[in-house]
Amino acid sequence: MARGSGSLQDLKERYGERYRWLLLLSVMVGTMASIMSSTVINVAIPDMSQHFSLGQGRAQWVASGFMVAMTVSMLTTPWLLGRFGYRMTYVASMLLLLAGGIAGGTAGNFSLVLVGRVAQGLAAGIVQPIPAVIILYGFQPHEQGRASGLFGMGVVLAPAVGPTIGGLLVDWFGWRSIFFMVVPFCLASLWLAFKYVPSTAPGGVAADRGGKTIDWRGLLLGSVGTLCLLNGLVELHHGPASRALALLGGAATCTALFVWWQARLGRTGRQPLMDLRLFDYRQFTMGSIVAFIYGTALFGSTYLLPVFMQLGLHLSASLAGTILLPAGIVLAITIPIVGRLADRQPTHVLVSIGLFLLALSFALMLLVHLKSGLWILVALSVLGRIGLGFILPSLNLGAMRPLDKTLISQGSSAIGFLRMLGGAAGVSLCGIVLEWRIAAHGASLSSKGSDAARIAAFGETFVMLALLCTIAMIAAWRLRATVPKS
């Protein structure tokens, strides 16, 4: 192990047994900031759309542009950690997240808002695989579930409270105030990083500043493929079929070339962005499928639910955020409980229960109408968040525990990439299906005389998410550990 000021060994000797928890706390604050930046913006989309005179298609790029950047940058995390170490990678990401928030909050045009969102997405993508690496390297198997649960509880507190505070800020100060919510979290994370985050790379080894260059070809293929996929989904509804098919064909081609290139790098001993040896592990492969579908449903619903409450049910941004607050609190309570269960119970059972509850919460949205009591929205939100509480601390552990130690960083990056790729597609998919169903009902989001038709269209979009969760349950059951034959 590398020694010296700021090394993992030096910090362990300085802080003793409690150090691994201090390190987890440090990265938790930065992850809270990155997750908050990805979710809280949704309550500001209607006001921002009105300010810049945006259509629904352009407005959703505030969310999906962030997701594209976050998805692609996740692939760079293993290389960045190996080349620059935990501290430099983490600090640079927090500075980029901070700069993106300030740029978006002071933007005078929509293009600069998008630039700020992309910068925040790049930072969030780099940061989010790091906690799983720390948990699997720094904690014993019998305490990894507890660590994952406690970390998850802290991480969801910010987005749980975020929509409520964000809604109030939008009503009081306008949509620009949303971008500045991450500033105190970024500043706190920078202070903690210089105090507790080691300068060494995963495993306690010294960062290899003169190591191999990043796989730029793989990164380019991943970026182009993701952009083609999202634009192709949008064109399926708004544009000519030929353009949509061309973009989706480009996405398929980039995916095939990406897989071929990663396999070639692996055979020649060079460092790929995504080590395909990960998929030799059945549990990781099944976990990746679940992560992709789960990401589609989770981020799609995170975009859809506030828009439904504001444009479908005519609730204010602050009230929409307040309705989501009890669900966030329940999620924060559920995660550490399930985290402890994950140390003793099969993860495939916990993940399957979570997906079932999430699917049920989406399907029951069909019952919501203009005269429904607000308690129904609260109850369905709580049900869905209990489902998330079963999934969040269990999925990564179930998928990554079988991996060889040398593949942990790659595994965390890959499963995060697939979850975010599903999320990026989910935001676009919800927008497309929503507009399709609204048009099918002969209504529009802006017309005043078609409330019932709009609500029906939202309900049908939620049913689509319920079906996706049901499909993911099939793969989740395959997360169970293989029992060796005697």
Disulfide bonds with the S-S distance in Angstrom:
none
